[in-house]
Amino acid sequence: MAITGVSQFGKEYCTKNMTPGKKVYDEKIIRRSGGEFRVWDPTKSKLGAAIYKGLRNVPIFNGMKILYLGISTGTTASHLSDIIGADGLIYGVEFSSRSVRDLVPLSKKRKNIIPILGDARTPENWTHLIEKVDLIYEDVAQPDQSDILIRNAKIFLKKGGSVMIAIKARSINVATNPMEIFANERKKLETYFTISDAINLNPLEKDHIFFVAKVK
Ligand SMILES: C[S@@+](CC[C@H](N)C(=O)[O-])C[C@H]1O[C@@H](n2cnc3c(N)ncnc32)[C@H](O)[C@@H]1O
């Protein structure tokens, strides 16, 4: 199954660069007659790792609106930005002002990324800045990451919308077996979502799982 907006050249997965000639995180570039493609480095992006590990049901399409919780400096978001194109929009929430400072120049080159300096735990503080979205992507590496996703989905997710979340076991508990943590988080998420895919990201991202889901 092909993933919308993602091309495969040999073993590498790529997105078509919406800003040709400009790299984002020193990724490899492949030039073809169809244009310039940015290789999606699976060691630097959890969605990239999930795709390399076989995820094919990736709910992304041209023109979609995304709420990205924990956008950091925009590595993964840059590939989403390529896929959703000029008609799409990524609202990128990040609470580290240092990361947002690095994200701002990227958002000037890629007009479909809107940086929001804010805490994903308190969406009430930035509700006025965003509209309802087709997808929430979360990668915050926090102990309450599943609760944060549910809270945001209740406010911002359109009917029929999807979520993707990367869960880092060690952010929840360093002493508990990651498989037990993944099962607990799955149970929490299933109170509100139906999970369609669960990809263990080992060894690309140790002790991480990646879930794709929809509201029940
Ligand atoms: C693992 S990094 C994200 C990497 C990014 N998703 C990527 O693939 O390019 C986690 C990010 O979440 C941010 N973060 C953690 N807790 C947060 C919160 N409560 N609200 C907003 N951002 C948060 C951190 O500052 C950090 O930049």
The ligand as an SDF file (V2000), in Angstrom:
LIG
                    3D

 27 29  0  0  0  0  0  0  0  0999 V2000
   10.8540   14.0880   21.3260 C   0  0  0  0  0  0  0  0  0  0  0  0
   10.7370   15.8100   21.1240 S   0  0  0  0  0  0  0  0  0  0  0  0
    9.7880   16.0120   19.6490 C   0  0  0  0  0  0  0  0  0  0  0  0
   10.4930   15.7520   18.3460 C   0  0  0  0  0  0  0  0  0  0  0  0
    9.6210   16.1170   17.1780 C   0  0  0  0  0  0  0  0  0  0  0  0
    8.2970   15.5710   17.3470 N   0  0  0  0  0  0  0  0  0  0  0  0
   10.1570   15.6290   15.8430 C   0  0  0  0  0  0  0  0  0  0  0  0
    9.9930   14.4390   15.5350 O   0  0  0  0  0  0  0  0  0  0  0  0
   10.6930   16.4280   15.0830 O   0  0  0  0  0  0  0  0  0  0  0  0
    9.5490   16.2310   22.3110 C   0  0  0  0  0  0  0  0  0  0  0  0
    9.2020   17.6990   22.2990 C   0  0  0  0  0  0  0  0  0  0  0  0
    8.0280   17.8980   23.0680 O   0  0  0  0  0  0  0  0  0  0  0  0
    8.1640   19.1130   23.7600 C   0  0  0  0  0  0  0  0  0  0  0  0
    7.2160   19.0460   24.8920 N   0  0  0  0  0  0  0  0  0  0  0  0
    7.2530   18.2200   25.9720 C   0  0  0  0  0  0  0  0  0  0  0  0
    6.2040   18.4470   26.7790 N   0  0  0  0  0  0  0  0  0  0  0  0
    5.4640   19.4270   26.1910 C   0  0  0  0  0  0  0  0  0  0  0  0
    4.2560   20.0770   26.5400 C   0  0  0  0  0  0  0  0  0  0  0  0
    3.6020   19.7610   27.6720 N   0  0  0  0  0  0  0  0  0  0  0  0
    3.7910   21.0370   25.7100 N   0  0  0  0  0  0  0  0  0  0  0  0
    4.4490   21.3640   24.5780 C   0  0  0  0  0  0  0  0  0  0  0  0
    5.5990   20.7800   24.1950 N   0  0  0  0  0  0  0  0  0  0  0  0
    6.1060   19.8110   24.9840 C   0  0  0  0  0  0  0  0  0  0  0  0
    9.6310   19.1210   24.1750 C   0  0  0  0  0  0  0  0  0  0  0  0
   10.0670   20.4350   24.5060 O   0  0  0  0  0  0  0  0  0  0  0  0
   10.2940   18.5690   22.9420 C   0  0  0  0  0  0  0  0  0  0  0  0
   10.6610   19.5770   22.0410 O   0  0  0  0  0  0  0  0  0  0  0  0
  1  2  1  0
  2  3  1  0
  2 10  1  0
  3  4  1  0
  4  5  1  0
  5  6  1  0
  5  7  1  0
  7  8  2  0
  7  9  1  0
 10 11  1  0
 11 12  1  0
 11 26  1  0
 12 13  1  0
 13 14  1  0
 13 24  1  0
 14 15  1  0
 14 23  1  0
 15 16  2  0
 16 17  1  0
 17 18  1  0
 17 23  2  0
 18 19  1  0
 18 20  2  0
 20 21  1  0
 21 22  2  0
 22 23  1  0
 24 25  1  0
 24 26  1  0
 26 27  1  0
M  CHG  2   2   1   9  -1
M  END
$$$$
